[in-house]
Amino acid sequence: MTSFRRWFLAVLAASVVKAEPVQDPDLQLPPSASIHQATVKELFVTSYEAYQEYAWGHDDLLPVSESYFDGRNGWGASIADAMSTMWIMGLTDWFEQAVNHTANTDFAISHTFDTVSLFETTIRYVAGFISAYELSGGQYPVLVEKAQDLADQMAHAWVRENQSIPYGFINFANLLPTIATTNIAEAGSLTLEWNRLSLYTGNSTYQTLAEKSVQYMINMPTPLPGMPAQGIDPLTGDPVGGYVTWGGGSDSYFEYLIKYARLTNTDDNSYADAWLTAADTSVKTLLRSSTVDDWLYLADYDDDQVIRHVGSHLACFYGGNWILGGKLTNNETLVSIGLRLTDACWNTYASTATGIGPEGFAYISSDGNFTGNTAPSQEQLDFYYAHGFYITAPDYILRPEVLESNFYAWRATGDPKYFNNAISATISFKKYLSTTVAYTGIYDVNNVISEKIDDMESFWFAEVLKYLYLTFDDPNHISLDEYVFNTECHVFKAPPAKSHYGSGSEPQPVSSQPFSPMSAPLPAVSPNPALLRSL
């Protein structure tokens, strides 16, 4: 019996059905927390001061060239993404400056020639404004007005009354969408934000449109039970290919299923049940452990129904999402898996020369090392045998997902290793990401003298620094039992939680079948939506 099988059966037997909070009620901050929190705030202040000087009103600061880039329609994406973090950090003067900028920006037109991304605009601007409105106690209704201006234009992504899936991009000049396929993440990650917008405007249209899209995807035929294909055609509603992943293009669709159930406390169990079905399928089909050090990953399942042993920084949100979902559904097996997924993702940080994780990686499991690309080089194999993964894309573009899962693990367990992980990341960021005016990404995380990437993404403000700051913060401040985080780390206040989420009076443990790596491709399966599993 493999070590994973022994572990899986042990936690399965130990699962206890009881209502419990997401956060460890006995969590205590170490005495050094305030020192590390001040360091993170310093990173924010230094970065934002540089943004104010060299890129004010634009989307991104280019720290190396001391210039700016407008990749999000020129509305000031860094301002929108920074607002909720400013409020949490107590930077109220800057917050009011950001509100004034927002109030004087016309969001009915794009300030660049680019089309408008439904997904990116929703998770950054709409979410940033609504979260800032909530956090500030409703003092600035203009934030809701501006979010509504954006959503009113983006609602044209649904071009027919009976169309369930929106197009991904809209031309604000003529309100016509770009006719092209989209993916389930872009079409299925609107519910949190558009629900809050409906709440504060009294207009249910936004919530209805967002829910319609997700409900369609929950009930559509899928390559694996509860797991839609990554691509989807808004014109026909048909899947495009059969690629299944927790990574980019699918990630936040799965992320939002359980989060929407929590934010709304809805009696409609379809969202939580769909998430639980995806988790159950993943345990049976996608979980893979490395042949070195037994690190646990979620594999991809490709168009040819073959497992790909690949991972990404972007996909590393899944550890935190499984911890949250396991807590909300009273399933300690899923929590335990989430913690192991988080540890494996942190290992991608701990194993590099800079202490920062790469954009993409791969691994070898008992069923091989197929990734869909070329076989690993000797250098990659040497790295694998030392660390249990090898790097396939060495850059770091200020992504937050590993720190996100680490934050959930810290708040859920109080295990000091997660607190220390955050300290390590903070030190590495300050040492290896600094430029003359701010911080930025690097091209090679395994090279301590790597060339810098000349772009400070707005999610540096929204996500990376917020997750680090909250890791070092009083756990009762922005508690995971009181707030739901959108995929850009903007927070929304949730009502008191139910005893558990999903159908059935007593949630059952995840599949009783022990994990067994696939030795051959599985046939495609189309689930019966009426039989969605409650775990």
N, C-alpha and C positions, 0 to 999 in steps of 0.2 A: 504494500500500500504506500502510495507517495505521501510526502509530508503534507502536501495540500489536502489530499483526501482525509488524512487523519485530522488535520485542523478543521476542515469543513464539517466533518461529522461531529467533532467535539462541540463546535459552536452551535450546530444545529440542535444537538441534544440539550444544550444549556440555554436555549432561547426561552425567555420568560415573557408571557403576555401580560403587560401591565401598562397603565398610562404613566408616562414620564415626560419630563421637560426635555427639550433639545439640549439645553446647556446643563453642565454639571452644577447642581445647586451648591456644592461645596467648593467650587472653584475659587482659589485664592491667588492673587497676583504676587509674584516675587517682589521683594523690596526694590530691585533694580528697575522695575517696569517704567517708572516715571522718567528715568534717564534715557532709556531706549525710545520711549514715546517722544521725548523732546528732540531726539536725533531725527526721527521720522518727520516731525513738524518742521525742523530745520531744512530737510530735503525739499519739503513742499514749498516753504517760503523762498528758498534760493531759486527753485525752478520757476515759481510764479512771478517773482520779481524780474527774472530774465524774460519771461513771456511778456510781461507788461512793457518792458523796455524795447524789445525787438520785434514783437509780434502782436501787440495788443489789437483786439478786434478780429484777428485772423484765427484760423483753425489750429494750426500747429506751429510751435517754435522750431526752427532749425538751429540747434545750439552750436554746431560746429561753424557754420557760415554766418551765424548771428543774423538770421533772416526769418522768413515765415513761409508757410505753405498752406494753401486753401484746398483741402481735399474733402471737406464736408460742407461745400456750398457757401463758404465764406461768412457764416453766421457767428463765428467764434466758438468752435466746438470745445476748445480748452476751457473757456469760461463756463459753458453749460455743464461740462463734466466736472469742473472743480467746485461748483457751488455747494453741493451737499457735503463735500469734504471740508470746505471752509467753515460751514456752520458747525460741523462736528468738532472741528479743531478750535472753534471760538474766534475765528478770524472775521469778525462781524463787519469791520470797515470794508474789507475786500468784498465781502458778501453783498453789501449794499451797492458797491461800485458795479458788481456783476449784475445785480438786478436792474440798475440804471441802464447798463449796456443793453440788456435784454429788452427793456421797455422801449428803447429807441431803435430797435432793429426790426426791419420789415421781413417777416418770415413768410410772406405770401409769394415772394419771388426768390429765385436762387441768385446769389451774388457772383456766381461763376457760370460758365457755360455747361457745367456738368448737370446730368439728370440727378434727381433726388432719390437716395436709397430709402425705401420704406423701413427696412430693418435698422440701419445705422441711425437714421434720424429719430426713430422711435426710442431706441435704447439709450441714446446720448442726449438729445435735445428734449424730447417730450418727457422722458423719465427724469432727466436732470432738473427740469423746471418743476414738475409735480412733486418730486422729492424735496426740493428746496422750499416749495410752498408749504408742504406738510411740516418739515422740520422747524420752520420759522413760525409755526403756529398760525398760518393763514394770513400773515401780515401783508403779503404782497400778491393780491389777486391778479396782477398783470402777468404773473408767471403762468397761471392757468390760461389766461387769454392767449398768450403766445403759443402755448402748447396746443391749444385748440386751433389757432391759425394754421399750424403745421398739419394737424390731423385732418382738418377740413380739406386741405389740398391733397393729402395722401389718400383720402378715402376714394379718390378717383382710380386707385390701383385695382379696385373691383369695377370692371367696366360694364358688367351686365347684372341685372337684378338677381338672377339666379346663380351667379358665379360665386363659388365658395373660396377659391384660392386666389389671392391677390397677385398681381405682377410685382416684381421686385423693385422697379425703378419708374419714376414719373417725371415727366417734363413739366415743371411748374409754369412755363410760359404758355402752354396750350392745354395743360391738364390731361395729357395723353400719356399712357404708360408705354414703356418699351416692351414690345411683344417678344417675349423670350421665355424660356423655361426658368424656373426658380428652384429653391430648395426648401426643405421642411423647416430649417432653422429660420430662414428669412420670413417664411409665411406663417410660422407657428410660434413666434416669439413676440407677440403683440399684446397678449392677454393682460399681463400685469399692468402695463402702462395705459392701455386704452380702457381698462376697467376703472382705474383711478380717475382718468379723464372724464368718463361718464359720471362717476360719483360727484365730481366737483363742478361739472357743468349742468348736471341734470338731464343730459342728452344721452339716452341709452344706445344711440346708433353706433358709437365707437366700440362699446363692449360687444354689441351684437355682431359686428363685422369680425372682430378678433376671435370671438368664440366660434363663429361659423366656420372659419378656416380650420381651427384646431379640431373641432368635432368631425369635420370631413376627414381629416387625416387619421383620427382615432379609429374611424370605421371603414377606411379604405382597405383593399387587399394589400397584404404586405409580404415581403420575402421571408421574414421570420415573424413569429407571433408577437404582436404589439410593437414591431419595429419597422416603420415605413422606410421605403427606399429614400436615399438622400435627395434625389432629384424629383421634381414634379412639374407638370405642365399646367399652368393656370387655365389655358384655353379648354382643355379636355378634362382636367382633373386626374389624368392618368399619371402613374409613376414614370419616371425616366430612368431606365436601367433598374438595377437591383442592389446597388451598393448600400450596405448598412454599416453605420459607424456611430460611435459616441463623439467623434471628432467634428471638425469644421464642416458646416453645411447641414449638420443634423443636431449638433450639440444642444443648443438652447431650446429646441423643440422638446427634448426629453427633460431638460432642466426645468422648464416652465410647467410641465404637467403637475408635478407634486407641489410646486410653489404656488400655482394658481389655486389648487385645492386649499392650501393653507391660507392664502391671502383673503379668499372669499368665504371660507368656512361653508362652502356650498353643500347642500344635501345631494347634489348631483355627484355621484361617486365615479363618474366616467373618467375624470382627470386622474384621480389617484389610482384607479384600477388600471388605466392605461400605463401609468408609470410602473406600477407593480408588475404588470405583464412584461414590460420591457426589461425590468430587472430580473425577473424569473428566466426569461429567454436568454439573457446575457449570462446568467450563472450556468445554464445548461450548455450554451453554445459558444460564448465569446471569451470567457475567463481563461487566461493562460498564465502559467507560472514559468519563469525563466529556468533554464537548466543550471544556471549559476546563481546561487544565493536565494533562489526560490522567490524572486520578486513577482508580484501579482499585477497583471495588466488586463485591459479589455481590448481584444483584437478587433480588427475590421473583418467584414464578410463581403466579398466582392461580387461583381456582376456574374462571375462564373461559379458562384456558390462555394468559393474557396476562402479559407481563413488567411488573412494577411497579418503578419506579426509586426505591426507598426504601432507607434504611439506618437503623441505630439504634446507640446506644451499646452496648446489650446484644449485638447481633450482632458487634460489633467484636472479640470473642474469636477470630473465625475466622482472623485473620492469624497469631496465635500457634499455633493448632491446625494450620494448614497448614504452618507452619515445622516443628513437632514431627513431624507425619505425614510430611512430605517427607523429613526426616532419617531417621526410622525405616524408611521404605521405600526409602531410597537414591534418592530422586527429586528432583534439584536443581531441576527445573522447578517442582515444587510449592513448594519452599522459596522460590524466587524470586517466585512469585506471592504467597506468604504475606507476604513482606517488602513487596511493593507494596501489598497490602491493609492492612498495618500502617501504612505511610506515609500512605495516604489517610485512615485513621481518626485518625492523629495530626494531620493537617491540620485536622480539625474542632476540635481544641484550639487549634492555632496561629492560627486565623483569627478567634477571638472576642475580645471586649474583655477578658474575664477570663483568657483562656488556658486555659479549661476547655471540654470538649466538650458538646454538647447531647444530650438524650435521643433525639431523632429528627431525621432529615435526609433530603433527597432531592436529585436531580441530573438533569441532562439528558445523554442519550447520543445516539449517531448514529441510534438508532431511536426517539427522542422523549423525552418527560418524563412519561409516564403513571404516576400513583401510585395510582389508584383513588379519589382525592379531587379536590378542586378544583385548578385550574391555579394555578401560583405567582403571587403578587401582584407588582406592579412592584418593591416593596421587596425581595422575595425574589429576583427576577430580578437586581436590582442586586447583591445579595450573591453570588449564584451567579457572575456574570460577573467578580467580584473574587476568588472563592475556589474555584470548582469544585464547590460544593454549596450548598444553602440550608437553613435551619433550619425544621423543621416542629413540633418540640416543644422549647422553649428551656430547660427545666428540667434541673438536675443533682441527682440524688438519692444521690450518693456511689458511683456505679457504678465498678467496677474494670476493665472489659474492655479499654479502650484501653491502660491501663498494663500489663495482663496481656500483651497482644500485644507491647508495647514491651519488656517484660522478656524474653520469648522471643527477640525480635530481637537484643537486646543480648547475651544469653548465647550465641546462635548465631553472631553475626558479630563482636562486639567493636567494631562501628562506633561511634565516639564520639557520633554524633548521637542514638543511643538513650539513652545515658547522660545527655546534655544535655537530652533530652526529659523524663526523670525529674526532673532538677533544676528545670526550668521548671514542671512540675506541682506539685512540692512548694512552690515559692514562691507559685504561684497559690492553692493550697489554704490556705496559712497566711494569705494576704492577704485572700481573698474569702470564705472559709468560716467564719471565726472568729466565735464569739458570746462572751458574757460568761463562759461556763463551759466551752465545748468547741468542736466544729466540726460543721457541718451543711450540708445542701444549699441551693441557691438556685433561685429561680424563673426567672431569665433569665440565661444565661451570657454574653449579649452586652450586659449592663448592669452596670457596675462598682458600682452602688449598689443592686443587686437586693435585694428582700425575701428573707429567709431562710425556708427550709422547716423547720418545727419537728419534726424527727425525725432522729436520728443512727442510721441503719440499722446492724445488727450486722455487716454485711459491710464496714463501714469498718474494723473491727478485723481481720477475717479476711482480707480481700482487698486493699483499697487500700493499707493501710499495710504489709502483708507484701510485696506486689509491689515497692513502692518501696524498702523496707528491703533486700530481697534484690538489687535492682538495684545498690545501693551496697555490697553485701557481697562477701566472698571468694567467687569463683565455685565453689570447691570445697565451700562450705558449702551444703547443700541443692542439690546439683548436679542438673541436668536429666537427667544420665546415671544418676542413682541414685534419683531420686524421681519419682513421678507425683502431679500436683496434681489434686484433685477440683475440681468446678466452683465451690466456695466457697473454693478455695485452701488446703484442708487437705491435707497432704502424707502420702504413703504410700511406704515404702521398697520399691523394686522389685529383683528379682534382676538379675544382669548381663544386658545386652541380647543378643538374637540378632543375627546379621549383618544381617538385614532382616526385615520383617514383611509378610505376604501370601504367597499361593501362588506357585509357580514358582521355579526356581533362580536366575533373573536377573530382577529387577524391570525392567519396560520403562518408557520414558518415557510421560508422559501423551499422550492422543490426538494423533496426527500431523496432524490437521486444524487449520489455522490458525483462530484465533478470528474469528468473523464475527457481528456483532450481528444479532439477529433482526429482520426487517422484518415478520414476520407470526407469529401464535401457532403453537406446535408442537402437533401432536396428542398426546393422552395416550398413554403407552407403558407396557406392563406387561412388566418384564424376566423372563427365565427365571432363577430363582435358581441353577440348576445351571451357568449360564454367567457367574457373577460375574467381572468383569474383574480380572486382576492387572496392575497398571501396572508 
